[in-house]
Amino acid sequence: MAPTSLLLKNGTVIVHEANDHAKAIKADVLVQGNKITKIEPDIEVSSDVECIDCTDKIVAPGFVDTHRHMYTIGLRGRHGDHLLTDYMVQGILQSSNYEPTDIFWGQLAGCMEAINAGTTTVVDHSHLNYSEEAPRAAIAATATSGLRSVYGYCFNIRVDSWSPLTANPSFIAPWAVNTLEKLSREAPFGDGRVTLGLAFDGWFLPKEVLVPLFDQISKMGIKHITTHHMPPPPGVPSSVETMEAYGLLTSSVLLSHANMLSPNDISLIKKRKAHISSTPSVELQMAMGTPACFDSQRDVQACSSLGLDCHNVTLASIPAEMRAALANARGTEHQKFLSAGKIPARAYKTVQEAYALGTIQGARAIGFEDHIGSLAVGKLADIIVLDALSPTMICGAQQDPVIAIVMHSTPADVLMTIVDGVVRKRDGKLEPVAVDHGAQAYAGTGRSSLRWADVVKPLLKSRNAIQGRLDQIDFVEAKRAAMKVFGYDESKIVESV
């Protein structure tokens, strides 16, 4: 779909000031092509510009999600009580049970779900790389959806057998680097919306493997590196320390989670201007530690952003993550006062700080702050329109639109989502997506476009097929074996402390 000219008329427009403070102004927003060309009151336009009445509506920048696994929607409904040790087997390693068509439908549904919730940009850590076709299916679906994405091509642990659970001894598949090189020559995808990055967790590999590998990757023109960062075992360098030692820690590195950072890690992150993606809902559920973005013991908020991580586990809503981050941080900090018999003088952290994490700071984390993350003349037209009169937003939106978005909004309040100047959700409903030639091989429909209703049936068929494969797994034995693969000390798992 090609961008057209749009005028968002008479809305309450959220703009960011130089210090990342977001404020509401009454204005029109003119979009020409894929860019914002004017933000001011009473813009006059010619008759060929589509005018959209935004009276009693909030016009805001699309949310930026800096850590998501986009293809996993078919696993939804099974993780409500899972910790990370459970999720390793029933979530992460289940990519082994996905065929390319499963990946396509799961990825397309996940991307459309993001757009539905007002998320316009996602960093996708795509740990599904079992064949040369797997990432191609994911990229085709992302391009089809209309979402903006940094597609994190992943070298991941691969399951060879489930009975017993056996991991492939080669962390980097023989074909994986060549496939990445081919994709780098074809990138970007989806009219430039989908750029190619690297999702990498193999910092345990020796220097003689890592340094030449990243030399190759640099020559491919790939800049974005995203990685899961967890505390290392005693005596083992952290991934941050390894990257620093090999000259790989730069401002293009995005550390997902990064809970329980060491003082040295924090110093290196700040020195190299690297970034962090906190995913509060999943981290809090799965015993991964205090979300780094608002951790009072570790001053990394300025380089932090927000992600969903697993939309098969939690609601795919960046405002929901803003709320989770605030609630956890406030509960933790306020309890210190209460335990000392005192009352805090003010709430810990602010709504404004939470809003910045999911908008402009998310854009900054991936080096896109000059293009997305806020509404400004010259920036790309990644815009959402929310209903200020909905049952969840009314009165709050009139009092303080930013507070209303952070504390009250749901995906249902997002009436319109515009990505790269193209309307992808209108009047509260997803628009059909165009199926190009590259996606036809996976969609197998022969259709030139797909509505959400057209995605439902093949998605559920895929879900049922995946469930059939899961039914053959002994998860008790698989979990025990997976813990060894991931380096867990089983003796540390206890019922109480």
ABEGO torsion letter per residue (X at the ends): XBBBBBBBBGBBBBBBBAAGBBBBBBBBBBBBEABBABBBBGBBBBAABBBBBABGBBBBBBBBBABBBAAAAAABGAAAABBAAAAAAAAAAAAAABBAAAAAAAAAAAAAAAAAAGBABBBBBBBABABAAAAAAAAAAAAAAGBBBBBBBBBBBBBABAOBBBBBABABBAAAAAAAAAAAAAOBBGGGABBBBBBBAAAABBAAAAAAAAAAAAAAGBABBBBBBBBBBBGBBBAAAAAAAAGABBAABBBBGGBGBBAAAAAAAAAAGBBBBBBAAAAAAAGAEBBAAABAABBAAAABBBBAGBAAABBBBAAAAAAAAAAAAAAAAAAAAAAAGBBBABBBEBAAAAAAAABAAAAAAAGAAAABGBBBBGBBBBBBBBBAABAAABGAAAABAAAAAAAABBAAABABBBBGGBBABBGGBBBBBBBBAAAAAAAGAGBABBBAAAAAAAAAAAAAAAAAAAAABBAAAAAAAAAAAAGBBAAABBABX
